[in-house]
Amino acid sequence: MPTLASPRTGGLPLLPAAAFVLVWSSGYVVTPIGVDAIAPLWILAMRFALAGALAAVIALALRRRVGASRRDLGRIALVGIVLNGVVFSAMFSAFGLGLDATFGALVHSLSPVLTVVLAGLLLRERLTRVQVVGFVVGVLGVLLVLIPDLEGTGGPVAIGLALFSLLGLSLGTLGQRWIGDAPDPLWSTAVQCAASAPFVAVLALLVEDGPVVSDPVVGLVALAYMVVGNSLAGLLLLGLLVRAGGAGAASATFFLMPPVTAVLAYVFLGDVLGPVELVGLLVAAAGVAAATLGARPRDEEPPPVAG
């Protein structure tokens, strides 16, 4: 996950914001397809290896300066292992166990709000009443989605992995403060992906068994989309949003991810939400929207986008 500066706060340009929401949401639909074709941790390790190499090639071609000291590069790598390696190993494994695409997006959409709550609890930063209420409402929405069909959502283990991924995403976002000045986002992506790829590959060797590839054509198409679409296009779009409206404004788009994912999952995966689940989805989105759109500028955190 690249670290991006937030030079100013304002409105977001409509087309880049819509494209970012679509690209990010599509990842929750493409990933279940990909992990059915290639073992979850192996496709993730390949994604990081290819995305890191491609980001480095583009950075070199554009003659971009790294803009970070060796110490900061080490910190970028460590934070990247948490934000990329740990977080997405858990989420990809959850999808491999059958986690519902919309529920995955719903859980991750709580990250900007949970990050602010954790900053208040762990770092003694001030929380507003709107942020706390928004987080509580978001959690209630998640519970409403779970209540009708726990097994249909993926089962207890998959749900536990998704929640662990959410916690890691928020803690890793707080860890970005440890990096200091924001480095070039392309080089940041290259470093974090380069550090995460071997971590995930070792994890795959330890915990995954059975065939690595079951459908090479579908797997390679999904992998290509993850690398070019989610990693690189997502990074470029995020950069546009942060420059236009600031990190907090970009994070405010996260409440749109679950409903957009639900539509995409219906079209491409045939997933259908029941009435109670649909209400829960809307309740959670409303909670995240209230907490992020109502945040003060000094509470803004960079939006979590993986490499």
ABEGO torsion letter per residue (X at the ends): XBBBBBABBBBBBAAAAAAAAAAAAAAAAAAAAAAAABBAAAAAAAAAAAAAAAAAAAAAAAGBBAGBBAAAAAAAAAAAAAAAAAAAAAAAAAAAAGBBAAAAAAAAAAAAAAAAAAAAAAAGBBBBAAAAAAAAAAAAAAAAAAAABAAAAGEAAAAAAAAAAAAAAAAAAAAAAAAEBBBBAAAAAAAAAAAAAAAAAAAAAAABBEBABABAAAAAAAAAAAAAAAAAAAAAAAAAAAAAAEAAAAAAAAAAAAAAAAAAAAAAAGBBBBAAAAAAAAAAAAAAAAAAAABBAAABBBBBBBX
